[in-house]
């Protein structure tokens, strides 16, 4: 029973080492092409894992994995906005960004594993937790809906840590103690977003193995995705509306589960459609002048 978990964690360790070799070259600027290629490889690997699940455990777990992966991957884009704001505010160089994001990914793996185990255990024991999770997702959707277009909010604890870093570093390159605070800020940001994304994933699967693997595959691609799209994030000024719609959909799915059953196939179609629609709208709808600074 424990062999699949050990094999998967070994795969994660190998991928992190490969990530280090590709994106952690000291003194060198990260190639956007390499970042895109590594991101594409991780996406293909996730798709291959879903095929493996389909052959070994059936179609339903594979679809649940894909739905969880898409939910976590799409919500991680909001994470990238906060990282971009934080790194710009602190004037971090590419080398420091690489170091901070590496520790952020490692911390996210541990954190999400713990939250998924806790979430699935609570859902199995207490029926009311499903409604609590649904309410959390609905509130997250409303928060995103009213956020300023194109800018993810830097929330309370993260803003406080950012201000501390600026005091220590004086707006220049950060000392070691300030860098530790930035890593804490990144982990705090991931915790805040995980409190939204973990219930969202548990809305499509109650299988802790599926929830964990889908989350970790999405998190593994977060660092390379940041370097691949950091220059493009400002152009996705309507994407947070799409993320709000995804959160609202999974909140409805969780709150109405006893009356309306939404299949995983339908969930996948809805999630992909929302992402495509708002990505396209971000391209064709003019960006507000106030955002162009």
PLY file of the C-alpha trace (Angstrom):
ply
format ascii 1.0
element vertex 293
property float x
property float y
property float z
element edge 292
property int vertex1
property int vertex2
end_header
0.00 0.00 0.00
2.86 2.36 0.82
4.85 1.57 -2.32
2.97 3.98 -4.65
3.51 6.82 -2.16
7.22 6.07 -1.83
7.62 5.75 -5.60
5.82 9.05 -6.16
7.90 10.87 -3.54
11.04 9.46 -5.17
9.81 10.83 -8.52
9.21 14.22 -6.90
12.77 14.22 -5.51
14.20 13.39 -8.97
12.13 16.17 -10.58
13.29 18.70 -7.98
16.91 17.76 -8.67
16.33 18.10 -12.41
14.65 21.45 -11.77
17.76 22.55 -9.87
19.96 21.62 -12.81
17.82 23.55 -15.30
16.73 26.62 -13.33
19.34 27.04 -10.58
22.43 27.90 -12.61
24.30 30.44 -10.54
25.14 33.70 -12.22
23.17 32.91 -15.35
19.94 34.40 -16.56
17.17 31.84 -16.79
16.21 31.07 -20.36
12.50 31.61 -20.97
12.69 28.87 -23.60
14.11 26.39 -21.05
11.47 27.41 -18.50
8.69 26.82 -21.06
10.16 23.46 -22.13
10.44 22.26 -18.51
6.88 23.45 -17.79
5.61 21.61 -20.89
7.49 18.46 -19.83
5.87 18.55 -16.38
2.42 19.00 -17.96
3.05 16.02 -20.25
4.26 14.01 -17.26
1.04 14.84 -15.39
-0.99 13.75 -18.43
1.04 10.54 -18.57
0.32 9.96 -14.89
-3.42 10.31 -15.59
-3.08 7.66 -18.31
-1.30 5.42 -15.79
-4.16 5.94 -13.33
-6.73 5.15 -16.03
-5.03 1.84 -16.81
-4.38 0.78 -13.22
-7.35 2.15 -11.26
-9.96 3.13 -13.87
-11.30 6.11 -15.75
-12.90 7.87 -12.76
-9.68 8.36 -10.71
-7.88 9.56 -13.85
-10.56 12.18 -14.52
-10.52 13.23 -10.86
-6.75 13.66 -11.09
-7.04 15.83 -14.20
-9.79 17.95 -12.62
-7.73 18.42 -9.45
-4.62 19.22 -11.48
-6.44 21.83 -13.55
-8.03 23.44 -10.48
-4.74 23.62 -8.59
-2.80 24.73 -11.67
-5.24 27.52 -12.48
-5.43 28.78 -8.91
-1.62 28.72 -8.71
-1.57 31.50 -11.31
-3.04 33.76 -8.63
-0.09 32.70 -6.46
2.27 33.84 -9.21
0.71 37.32 -9.17
1.52 37.66 -5.47
5.07 36.39 -5.98
5.53 38.93 -8.78
4.29 41.79 -6.58
6.46 40.68 -3.66
9.64 40.23 -5.73
9.16 43.57 -7.48
8.59 45.37 -4.18
11.78 43.90 -2.73
13.89 44.28 -5.93
14.96 40.63 -5.83
17.43 39.50 -8.48
16.97 36.34 -10.54
19.29 34.34 -8.26
17.35 35.28 -5.13
14.03 34.57 -6.84
15.25 31.09 -7.78
16.31 30.37 -4.20
13.09 31.65 -2.65
10.86 29.75 -5.09
12.79 26.52 -4.56
12.19 26.60 -0.82
8.62 27.70 -1.53
7.98 24.59 -3.65
9.53 22.25 -1.04
7.46 23.85 1.73
4.30 23.67 -0.40
4.74 19.91 -0.91
4.90 19.30 2.85
2.12 21.79 3.65
-0.34 20.49 1.06
0.27 16.89 2.03
-0.67 17.72 5.62
-3.74 19.76 4.60
-5.01 17.04 2.25
-4.70 14.35 4.92
-6.48 16.61 7.42
-9.18 17.62 4.89
-10.01 14.08 3.74
-10.11 12.88 7.37
-12.51 15.67 8.37
-14.77 15.03 5.37
-14.91 11.33 6.18
-15.86 11.94 9.83
-18.05 15.04 9.77
-20.71 15.68 7.11
-20.97 19.39 7.97
-17.33 19.99 6.91
-18.46 19.71 3.28
-20.69 22.77 3.73
-17.93 24.62 5.60
-15.53 23.99 2.71
-18.20 25.10 0.24
-18.69 28.34 2.17
-14.92 28.97 2.21
-14.78 28.54 -1.56
-17.79 30.82 -2.09
-16.14 33.56 0.01
-12.88 33.10 -1.90
-14.78 33.49 -5.18
-16.39 36.75 -3.98
-13.01 38.06 -2.80
-11.44 37.38 -6.19
-14.41 38.84 -8.02
-13.97 42.21 -6.32
-10.16 42.28 -6.41
-8.56 44.96 -8.56
-8.19 43.61 -12.13
-4.74 42.24 -12.93
-3.43 42.53 -9.40
-3.67 39.75 -6.87
-4.04 41.03 -3.31
-1.01 41.04 -1.01
-2.78 39.90 2.11
-2.24 41.00 5.72
0.53 38.68 7.01
2.33 38.76 3.67
2.17 42.57 3.54
3.59 42.76 7.07
6.51 40.46 6.19
7.13 42.42 2.99
7.33 45.66 4.99
9.75 44.04 7.45
11.94 42.92 4.55
12.00 46.43 3.11
13.09 47.81 6.49
15.90 45.26 6.80
17.02 45.52 3.21
16.33 49.18 2.62
14.93 48.38 -0.82
18.28 46.99 -1.99
19.50 43.43 -2.40
18.41 41.47 0.65
20.63 40.17 3.44
20.28 36.57 4.61
17.85 37.38 7.43
15.65 39.33 5.02
15.76 36.47 2.51
14.50 34.12 5.24
11.59 36.49 5.80
10.80 36.46 2.07
10.73 32.65 2.13
8.35 32.83 5.11
6.20 35.29 3.13
6.08 32.89 0.16
5.11 30.00 2.48
2.47 32.17 4.16
1.08 33.09 0.75
0.93 29.44 -0.25
-0.85 28.60 3.02
-3.50 31.24 2.33
-4.06 30.00 -1.21
-3.97 26.34 -0.12
-6.90 27.06 2.21
-8.85 27.87 -0.99
-7.38 25.33 -3.39
-7.36 22.22 -1.17
-11.14 22.36 -0.52
-11.59 23.02 -4.25
-9.68 19.84 -5.13
-11.57 17.87 -2.46
-14.78 18.96 -4.18
-13.86 16.72 -7.14
-12.17 13.85 -5.28
-12.16 12.45 -1.74
-9.24 10.16 -2.55
-6.19 11.51 -0.67
-3.81 9.85 -3.17
-5.48 11.56 -6.14
-5.74 14.90 -4.31
-2.09 14.81 -3.23
-0.59 13.77 -6.57
-2.65 16.30 -8.55
-1.62 19.08 -6.16
2.06 18.17 -6.17
2.24 17.91 -9.97
0.78 21.43 -10.16
3.15 22.78 -7.47
6.20 21.21 -9.15
5.56 23.30 -12.25
5.05 26.52 -10.30
8.70 27.64 -10.29
9.36 27.10 -13.99
5.95 28.55 -14.85
6.83 31.71 -12.92
10.00 32.26 -14.95
8.18 31.37 -18.17
5.23 33.75 -17.75
6.39 36.44 -15.29
6.66 38.96 -18.12
3.14 38.03 -19.31
1.29 38.03 -15.97
0.34 41.70 -16.22
-1.45 40.99 -19.52
-3.78 38.42 -17.94
-5.79 41.21 -16.36
-9.15 39.38 -16.50
-7.94 35.94 -15.41
-8.85 36.43 -11.75
-12.50 36.69 -12.82
-12.12 33.24 -14.38
-10.55 31.91 -11.17
-13.49 33.39 -9.24
-15.88 31.51 -11.56
-13.97 28.25 -11.01
-14.12 28.68 -7.23
-17.83 29.55 -7.42
-18.48 26.44 -9.53
-16.69 24.06 -7.15
-18.38 25.77 -4.18
-21.77 25.11 -5.81
-20.70 21.53 -6.56
-19.81 20.97 -2.90
-22.80 22.77 -1.37
-25.36 21.15 -3.68
-23.80 17.66 -3.68
-26.76 16.09 -1.83
-29.27 17.37 -4.38
-27.35 17.80 -7.66
-24.59 15.45 -8.78
-22.05 17.03 -11.11
-19.90 14.41 -12.83
-16.13 14.79 -13.12
-16.48 14.91 -16.92
-18.72 17.97 -16.65
-16.36 19.53 -14.09
-13.42 19.17 -16.46
-15.34 20.74 -19.34
-16.49 23.68 -17.18
-13.00 24.35 -15.76
-11.23 24.21 -19.13
-13.94 26.36 -20.78
-13.67 29.05 -18.08
-9.86 29.20 -18.37
-9.95 29.44 -22.17
-12.71 32.08 -22.19
-10.99 34.43 -19.72
-7.52 33.92 -21.22
-8.93 34.92 -24.61
-10.86 37.85 -23.11
-7.64 39.09 -21.48
-6.13 39.25 -24.98
-9.02 40.98 -26.77
-10.43 43.28 -24.05
-8.28 46.43 -23.58
-6.39 46.61 -20.34
-7.52 49.48 -18.06
-5.22 52.48 -18.32
-4.77 52.56 -14.53
-2.95 49.21 -14.70
-0.34 50.35 -17.19
2.37 51.73 -14.99
0 1
1 2
2 3
3 4
4 5
5 6
6 7
7 8
8 9
9 10
10 11
11 12
12 13
13 14
14 15
15 16
16 17
17 18
18 19
19 20
20 21
21 22
22 23
23 24
24 25
25 26
26 27
27 28
28 29
29 30
30 31
31 32
32 33
33 34
34 35
35 36
36 37
37 38
38 39
39 40
40 41
41 42
42 43
43 44
44 45
45 46
46 47
47 48
48 49
49 50
50 51
51 52
52 53
53 54
54 55
55 56
56 57
57 58
58 59
59 60
60 61
61 62
62 63
63 64
64 65
65 66
66 67
67 68
68 69
69 70
70 71
71 72
72 73
73 74
74 75
75 76
76 77
77 78
78 79
79 80
80 81
81 82
82 83
83 84
84 85
85 86
86 87
87 88
88 89
89 90
90 91
91 92
92 93
93 94
94 95
95 96
96 97
97 98
98 99
99 100
100 101
101 102
102 103
103 104
104 105
105 106
106 107
107 108
108 109
109 110
110 111
111 112
112 113
113 114
114 115
115 116
116 117
117 118
118 119
119 120
120 121
121 122
122 123
123 124
124 125
125 126
126 127
127 128
128 129
129 130
130 131
131 132
132 133
133 134
134 135
135 136
136 137
137 138
138 139
139 140
140 141
141 142
142 143
143 144
144 145
145 146
146 147
147 148
148 149
149 150
150 151
151 152
152 153
153 154
154 155
155 156
156 157
157 158
158 159
159 160
160 161
161 162
162 163
163 164
164 165
165 166
166 167
167 168
168 169
169 170
170 171
171 172
172 173
173 174
174 175
175 176
176 177
177 178
178 179
179 180
180 181
181 182
182 183
183 184
184 185
185 186
186 187
187 188
188 189
189 190
190 191
191 192
192 193
193 194
194 195
195 196
196 197
197 198
198 199
199 200
200 201
201 202
202 203
203 204
204 205
205 206
206 207
207 208
208 209
209 210
210 211
211 212
212 213
213 214
214 215
215 216
216 217
217 218
218 219
219 220
220 221
221 222
222 223
223 224
224 225
225 226
226 227
227 228
228 229
229 230
230 231
231 232
232 233
233 234
234 235
235 236
236 237
237 238
238 239
239 240
240 241
241 242
242 243
243 244
244 245
245 246
246 247
247 248
248 249
249 250
250 251
251 252
252 253
253 254
254 255
255 256
256 257
257 258
258 259
259 260
260 261
261 262
262 263
263 264
264 265
265 266
266 267
267 268
268 269
269 270
270 271
271 272
272 273
273 274
274 275
275 276
276 277
277 278
278 279
279 280
280 281
281 282
282 283
283 284
284 285
285 286
286 287
287 288
288 289
289 290
290 291
291 292
